[in-house]
């Protein structure tokens, strides 16, 4: 329900709303349930592929292919005598 110009101008600029909705945001906005489920399936497949590639990359296999449109995890080097913090 729109407030209108008079009510908006009458509000204090730093005022907070009395009540807000606290529902979680959807994973995606889709036009149908089928499209939403297809998105979730594709995203989970992307994550699975990324996790496998990431694990191999961090274990030293640098010719591994990553999924499109993602970043490789950073390599973390330890100095002599200190344990590496790269997960195994």
Phi, psi and omega in degrees: 000116180295145181279321185097159186297315184299316181290324179294314180294329181285343182285149173286138185294339181255008181291148177254151178293149181290322180219143177227161175277134180244042179271148180292150178289146177291156178297325176202159175260116183232158182279345180209164179296321181298318179292323177296315179294323177296319177299314182297318177299314181295320180293319178296321176296319177300313180298317179300314180295319179296317182296319178296312180297319181296317180298315179296317179301313181290340177268006173104000176273093188271358177261015180287144178267135178260158175299155178298148173066036175226166178255144174288149177290153180288146174274135182245120182257144176254150176279167184303133178088350180254145178291146176287147178256017176284125180294149179252000000 
